[in-house]
Amino acid sequence: MTDSQISKKKHLYSPEEAIGVIAAQSLSEPATQMTMRTYHFAGTAGIQVTLGLPRIIEIFDARKELATPTMEIHLLDDFQTTEKAKKVAENIKEVKLKDLVVSDVIDLTNLEIICKLDPKMLKELEIDMDAIKKAIKLKKVKVDVEGHELKVASTTLDVKNLHKLKYKLLELHMKGIKGVTQAIISRDGGEWVINTLGSNLKKVLKIEGVNPNKTTCNNIFEVMDVLGVEAARNAIIEQAKYTLDEQGLDVDVRYIMLLADLMTFTGEIKAIGRYGIAGQKTSVLARAAFEETKKHLISASIKNASDDLSGIVENIMLNQVIPAGTGSYDLFGDISETPPAASDEKKPVKKAAKPKASKKEPEKKAPVKKAAAKKKVEKPKTKK
């Protein structure tokens, strides 16, 4: 057998083989061997990223809110310089008012908050005082600007609310993309790459200098919204494969592809769980066998639901042959015309029917007895 034939054999499986069960075992068994090292510094960027079993659970549970959402932003060829890459990172990272404030004081006499801003930071980020004044859109507040000092006074005479007002004021969004708390530039493979903590793929792709063909995000739902379901499927495969490889676990990518297809074949991302694929099975017994047994059985009895026993789980529960492997086939035959071999076998059956002849023997003897009786009656007539 040649090498090409051997490689082709590796891609084959037996007809009606339960590949879903094999894929489940191949993915879940290595996941139990993962170490407790669930946090990892992404490359040289120095950003902690959730990995290991918690990350696998995030992917297959299809969670919309991740523990550590990240983006890997690649730049166009024209922006492959230190200064331009830094400029793009500044446009991406979220800047709040507290990042610009050097000191803040609460004036209880005049019921106002006085913030001194850093002029160097304002110049680097290209933010002026008028833009800050317009960005403050709080109710019952009066804003004044004097040089690099910002005075915010409360129109309501209430001392208790001043601390709440101060917190809201310092958390105001000034520049960048909301949610992106860090943006670190690093050199990877001869090009500048920006790694972020926090994600917003839709807005990042609109920033000048960002390469939309290479920029990636670990939030599957953001990929789905921006690039579609096929890109989300690829994101599931890549993220799961990267997480397993980082732990040193060798899992065939085709098992991950099968699971990714199952999660996205309807056009939406569905989780592997009671509220996703497992909870939407047509079989009542299969749903009851997974989780919330009472709920599914009571609901099925109220709705007068039926189970056609077409799956594997429900047939195992009833101790029947499962519709997989050799149990997937039913044999049918046309026996309207008997073959010659079958006609020869019927000949000894006809010879063996001797009891019928024994039943006819008493019928032949009966007329003989009647004839003898008639002769005895006729004898007295001759004597007369």
C-alpha positions as semicolon CSV with decimal commas, in nm:
position;residue;x (nm);y (nm);z (nm)
1;M;0,000;0,000;0,000
2;T;0,141;0,338;-0,101
3;D;0,173;0,642;0,124
4;S;-0,110;0,819;-0,057
5;Q;-0,339;0,520;-0,003
6;I;-0,247;0,509;0,365
7;S;-0,324;0,881;0,404
8;K;-0,661;0,831;0,236
9;K;-0,743;0,546;0,474
10;K;-0,683;0,778;0,770
11;H;-0,965;1,004;0,651
12;L;-1,221;0,724;0,630
13;Y;-1,467;0,590;0,887
14;S;-1,700;0,293;0,886
15;P;-2,054;0,341;0,752
16;E;-2,300;0,453;1,020
17;E;-2,022;0,487;1,277
18;A;-2,121;0,699;1,580
19;I;-1,870;0,974;1,508
20;G;-2,052;1,215;1,741
21;V;-1,974;0,995;2,040
22;I;-1,612;0,958;1,930
23;A;-1,579;1,335;1,887
24;A;-1,730;1,395;2,231
25;Q;-1,485;1,155;2,392
26;S;-1,190;1,296;2,197
27;L;-1,264;1,650;2,318
28;S;-1,388;1,598;2,673
29;E;-1,129;1,343;2,786
30;P;-0,826;1,569;2,714
31;A;-1,012;1,862;2,873
32;T;-1,006;1,681;3,208
33;Q;-0,626;1,661;3,182
34;M;-0,580;2,037;3,161
35;T;-0,363;2,200;3,424
36;M;-0,484;2,461;3,667
37;R;-0,277;2,722;3,484
38;T;-0,578;2,910;3,350
39;Y;-0,415;3,249;3,292
40;H;-0,147;3,317;3,037
41;F;0,045;3,622;2,919
42;A;-0,039;3,659;2,550
43;G;0,296;3,657;2,376
44;T;0,519;3,952;2,462
45;A;0,227;4,188;2,512
46;G;0,199;4,117;2,885
47;I;-0,182;4,089;2,884
48;Q;-0,334;3,812;3,092
49;V;-0,570;3,597;2,887
50;T;-0,800;3,326;3,023
51;L;-0,703;2,982;2,890
52;G;-0,736;2,618;2,992
53;L;-1,066;2,463;3,097
54;P;-1,239;2,799;3,174
55;R;-1,172;2,912;2,816
56;I;-1,298;2,583;2,670
57;I;-1,618;2,624;2,872
58;E;-1,655;2,983;2,745
59;I;-1,627;2,868;2,383
60;F;-1,860;2,567;2,394
61;D;-2,112;2,738;2,623
62;A;-2,117;3,028;2,373
63;R;-2,091;3,294;2,642
64;K;-2,140;3,649;2,524
65;E;-1,952;3,808;2,815
66;L;-1,596;3,677;2,836
67;A;-1,362;3,693;3,134
68;T;-1,083;3,848;2,927
69;P;-1,197;3,967;2,583
70;T;-0,899;4,044;2,361
71;M;-0,815;4,154;2,006
72;E;-0,505;4,107;1,795
73;I;-0,492;4,408;1,565
74;H;-0,268;4,399;1,258
75;L;-0,172;4,717;1,075
76;L;-0,146;4,802;0,707
77;D;0,192;4,826;0,537
78;D;0,183;5,206;0,539
79;F;0,150;5,210;0,921
80;Q;0,441;4,976;0,999
81;T;0,639;5,234;1,195
82;T;0,671;5,290;1,569
83;E;0,511;5,635;1,566
84;K;0,215;5,540;1,344
85;A;0,153;5,219;1,537
86;K;0,154;5,416;1,861
87;K;-0,089;5,666;1,712
88;V;-0,330;5,387;1,612
89;A;-0,306;5,237;1,962
90;E;-0,392;5,576;2,115
91;N;-0,701;5,598;1,895
92;I;-0,809;5,250;2,005
93;K;-0,750;5,262;2,381
94;E;-1,034;5,406;2,585
95;V;-0,947;5,729;2,764
96;K;-1,155;5,829;3,065
97;L;-1,150;6,161;3,244
98;K;-0,967;6,006;3,541
99;D;-0,673;5,929;3,307
100;L;-0,631;6,301;3,245
101;V;-0,679;6,424;3,602
102;V;-0,377;6,503;3,819
103;S;-0,574;6,588;4,135
104;D;-0,938;6,629;4,234
105;V;-1,089;6,816;4,530
106;I;-1,445;6,832;4,664
107;D;-1,541;7,185;4,775
108;L;-1,816;7,142;5,034
109;T;-1,865;7,517;5,072
110;N;-1,963;7,579;4,711
111;L;-2,078;7,216;4,648
112;E;-1,848;7,169;4,353
113;I;-1,572;6,934;4,234
114;I;-1,243;7,084;4,113
115;C;-1,023;6,872;3,885
116;K;-0,674;6,969;3,765
117;L;-0,587;6,815;3,429
118;D;-0,248;6,712;3,293
119;P;-0,154;6,945;3,002
120;K;0,100;6,695;2,862
121;M;-0,160;6,418;2,841
122;L;-0,405;6,656;2,677
123;K;-0,147;6,749;2,415
124;E;-0,042;6,388;2,344
125;L;-0,398;6,266;2,311
126;E;-0,505;6,581;2,122
127;I;-0,789;6,661;2,359
128;D;-0,883;7,021;2,434
129;M;-1,079;7,161;2,729
130;D;-1,379;7,255;2,516
131;A;-1,417;6,892;2,405
132;I;-1,412;6,780;2,769
133;K;-1,676;7,039;2,858
134;K;-1,902;6,913;2,577
135;A;-1,846;6,550;2,679
136;I;-1,984;6,611;3,029
137;K;-2,356;6,545;2,986
138;L;-2,470;6,498;3,344
139;K;-2,805;6,615;3,478
140;K;-2,833;6,896;3,734
141;V;-2,471;6,994;3,686
142;K;-2,297;7,322;3,595
143;V;-1,956;7,297;3,423
144;D;-1,689;7,571;3,412
145;V;-1,340;7,565;3,262
146;E;-1,051;7,785;3,380
147;G;-0,721;7,709;3,209
148;H;-0,650;7,344;3,284
149;E;-0,895;7,338;3,575
150;L;-1,238;7,182;3,550
151;K;-1,509;7,289;3,795
152;V;-1,829;7,089;3,816
153;A;-2,096;7,223;4,053
154;S;-2,415;7,050;4,158
155;T;-2,732;7,257;4,120
156;T;-2,905;7,059;4,395
157;L;-2,796;7,145;4,751
158;D;-2,712;6,789;4,853
159;V;-2,376;6,695;5,005
160;K;-2,440;6,317;4,989
161;N;-2,461;6,312;4,611
162;L;-2,127;6,488;4,560
163;H;-1,925;6,165;4,597
164;K;-2,153;5,988;4,350
165;L;-2,117;6,282;4,113
166;K;-1,738;6,265;4,144
167;Y;-1,737;5,894;4,052
168;K;-1,958;5,952;3,747
169;L;-1,745;6,245;3,641
170;L;-1,414;6,055;3,655
171;E;-1,559;5,757;3,465
172;L;-1,674;5,965;3,167
173;H;-1,557;5,846;2,824
174;M;-1,334;6,097;2,649
175;K;-1,166;5,921;2,358
176;G;-1,103;5,580;2,202
177;I;-1,324;5,271;2,199
178;K;-1,534;5,188;2,503
179;G;-1,430;4,869;2,681
180;V;-1,072;4,860;2,548
181;T;-0,878;4,924;2,868
182;Q;-0,531;4,834;2,735
183;A;-0,362;4,859;2,396
184;I;-0,003;4,735;2,386
185;I;0,225;4,749;2,081
186;S;0,456;4,455;2,016
187;R;0,678;4,328;1,737
188;D;0,561;3,994;1,600
189;G;0,715;3,830;1,295
190;G;0,868;4,150;1,162
191;E;0,551;4,361;1,187
192;W;0,385;4,576;1,450
193;V;0,085;4,422;1,622
194;I;-0,148;4,579;1,880
195;N;-0,283;4,350;2,153
196;T;-0,580;4,480;2,349
197;L;-0,767;4,393;2,666
198;G;-1,130;4,445;2,579
199;S;-1,291;4,406;2,239
200;N;-1,510;4,591;1,993
201;L;-1,433;4,450;1,649
202;K;-1,692;4,658;1,466
203;K;-1,540;4,993;1,570
204;V;-1,179;4,878;1,546
205;L;-1,212;4,792;1,178
206;K;-1,323;5,149;1,107
207;I;-1,004;5,301;1,249
208;E;-0,751;5,420;0,992
209;G;-0,447;5,196;0,957
210;V;-0,607;4,873;1,080
211;N;-0,576;4,573;0,847
212;P;-0,928;4,419;0,835
213;N;-0,806;4,094;0,672
214;K;-0,580;3,993;0,962
215;T;-0,737;4,151;1,271
216;T;-0,889;3,888;1,500
217;C;-1,104;3,881;1,813
218;N;-1,169;3,608;2,069
219;N;-1,535;3,704;2,109
220;I;-1,725;3,473;1,875
221;F;-2,045;3,679;1,880
222;E;-1,863;3,995;1,767
223;V;-1,712;3,798;1,480
224;M;-2,061;3,672;1,395
225;D;-2,208;4,026;1,389
226;V;-1,931;4,173;1,175
227;L;-1,823;3,891;0,942
228;G;-2,105;3,635;0,946
229;V;-2,167;3,279;1,060
230;E;-1,888;3,116;0,855
231;A;-1,630;3,344;1,017
232;A;-1,781;3,260;1,358
233;R;-1,741;2,889;1,279
234;N;-1,374;2,943;1,193
235;A;-1,330;3,147;1,512
236;I;-1,467;2,859;1,722
237;I;-1,227;2,615;1,555
238;E;-0,923;2,843;1,591
239;Q;-0,993;2,943;1,951
240;A;-1,058;2,585;2,066
241;K;-0,753;2,452;1,880
242;Y;-0,530;2,726;2,021
243;T;-0,652;2,657;2,378
244;L;-0,587;2,282;2,349
245;D;-0,249;2,328;2,181
246;E;-0,137;2,573;2,449
247;Q;-0,194;2,300;2,708
248;G;0,001;2,049;2,499
249;L;-0,305;1,840;2,409
250;D;-0,311;1,686;2,062
251;V;-0,673;1,667;1,942
252;D;-0,757;1,611;1,577
253;V;-0,898;1,931;1,430
254;R;-1,179;1,740;1,256
255;Y;-1,346;1,669;1,590
256;I;-1,343;2,041;1,667
257;M;-1,475;2,114;1,317
258;L;-1,764;1,872;1,373
259;L;-1,859;2,045;1,696
260;A;-1,826;2,391;1,538
261;D;-2,054;2,281;1,253
262;L;-2,310;2,157;1,505
263;M;-2,304;2,490;1,689
264;T;-2,349;2,705;1,376
265;F;-2,534;2,500;1,112
266;T;-2,866;2,677;1,184
267;G;-2,717;3,019;1,104
268;E;-2,688;3,114;1,472
269;I;-2,442;3,026;1,746
270;K;-2,591;2,771;1,984
271;A;-2,433;2,652;2,305
272;I;-2,371;2,291;2,400
273;G;-2,605;2,273;2,698
274;R;-2,958;2,275;2,832
275;Y;-3,039;2,608;2,665
276;G;-2,872;2,517;2,336
277;I;-2,830;2,200;2,133
278;A;-2,896;1,947;2,411
279;G;-3,210;2,130;2,525
280;Q;-3,357;2,158;2,175
281;K;-3,354;1,792;2,076
282;T;-3,681;1,658;1,937
283;S;-3,670;1,349;2,158
284;V;-3,831;1,393;2,501
285;L;-3,630;1,109;2,655
286;A;-3,302;1,248;2,520
287;R;-3,374;1,587;2,678
288;A;-3,476;1,426;3,005
289;A;-3,157;1,216;3,012
290;F;-2,935;1,527;2,994
291;E;-3,061;1,768;3,262
292;E;-3,387;1,878;3,429
293;T;-3,554;1,537;3,400
294;K;-3,878;1,623;3,583
295;K;-3,929;1,940;3,384
296;H;-3,910;1,765;3,045
297;L;-4,122;1,464;3,141
298;I;-4,398;1,675;3,301
299;S;-4,400;1,917;3,006
300;A;-4,423;1,626;2,761
301;S;-4,710;1,464;2,952
302;I;-4,906;1,791;2,960
303;K;-4,855;1,847;2,586
304;N;-4,926;1,480;2,502
305;A;-4,590;1,461;2,326
306;S;-4,461;1,143;2,164
307;D;-4,113;1,004;2,103
308;D;-4,038;0,818;1,779
309;L;-3,719;0,664;1,929
310;S;-3,504;0,765;1,634
311;G;-3,192;0,857;1,836
312;I;-2,926;0,670;2,030
313;V;-2,992;0,787;2,387
314;E;-3,361;0,700;2,397
315;N;-3,302;0,350;2,256
316;I;-3,034;0,281;2,517
317;M;-3,278;0,386;2,789
318;L;-3,532;0,132;2,659
319;N;-3,271;-0,144;2,608
320;Q;-3,323;-0,152;2,234
321;V;-3,086;-0,174;1,938
322;I;-2,951;0,174;1,865
323;P;-2,978;0,318;1,512
324;A;-2,601;0,320;1,462
325;G;-2,353;0,070;1,325
326;T;-2,518;-0,261;1,235
327;G;-2,843;-0,143;1,393
328;S;-2,886;0,121;1,123
329;Y;-3,008;-0,123;0,860
330;D;-3,331;-0,319;0,810
331;L;-3,329;-0,614;0,567
332;F;-3,613;-0,650;0,318
333;G;-3,666;-0,932;0,065
334;D;-3,906;-1,009;-0,221
335;I;-4,028;-1,374;-0,176
336;S;-4,316;-1,371;-0,426
337;E;-4,134;-1,613;-0,661
338;T;-3,989;-1,925;-0,498
339;P;-3,645;-2,024;-0,625
340;P;-3,587;-2,381;-0,753
341;A;-3,389;-2,477;-0,447
342;A;-3,687;-2,399;-0,227
343;S;-3,925;-2,620;-0,443
344;D;-3,693;-2,920;-0,406
345;E;-3,702;-2,890;-0,030
346;K;-4,082;-2,919;-0,027
347;K;-4,089;-3,269;-0,189
348;P;-4,020;-3,470;0,127
349;V;-4,298;-3,279;0,298
350;K;-4,552;-3,427;0,049
351;K;-4,422;-3,784;0,102
352;A;-4,453;-3,750;0,474
353;A;-4,830;-3,690;0,453
354;K;-4,920;-4,060;0,516
355;P;-5,177;-4,013;0,796
356;K;-5,434;-3,908;0,533
357;A;-5,426;-4,255;0,371
358;S;-5,488;-4,424;0,708
359;K;-5,800;-4,218;0,757
360;K;-5,947;-4,340;0,424
361;E;-5,912;-4,715;0,508
362;P;-6,216;-4,735;0,739
363;E;-6,426;-4,575;0,462
364;K;-6,342;-4,868;0,227
365;K;-6,433;-5,129;0,492
366;A;-6,771;-4,976;0,568
367;P;-6,943;-5,079;0,243
368;V;-6,819;-5,439;0,286
369;K;-6,994;-5,466;0,623
370;K;-7,315;-5,328;0,476
371;A;-7,310;-5,583;0,193
372;A;-7,274;-5,868;0,443
373;A;-7,568;-5,743;0,639
374;K;-7,787;-5,742;0,328
375;K;-7,707;-6,108;0,249
376;K;-7,820;-6,216;0,597
377;V;-8,157;-6,048;0,550
378;E;-8,224;-6,214;0,213
379;K;-8,169;-6,575;0,339
380;P;-8,509;-6,619;0,514
381;K;-8,689;-6,519;0,195
382;T;-8,540;-6,817;0,003
383;K;-8,654;-7,062;0,277
384;K;-9,019;-6,961;0,234
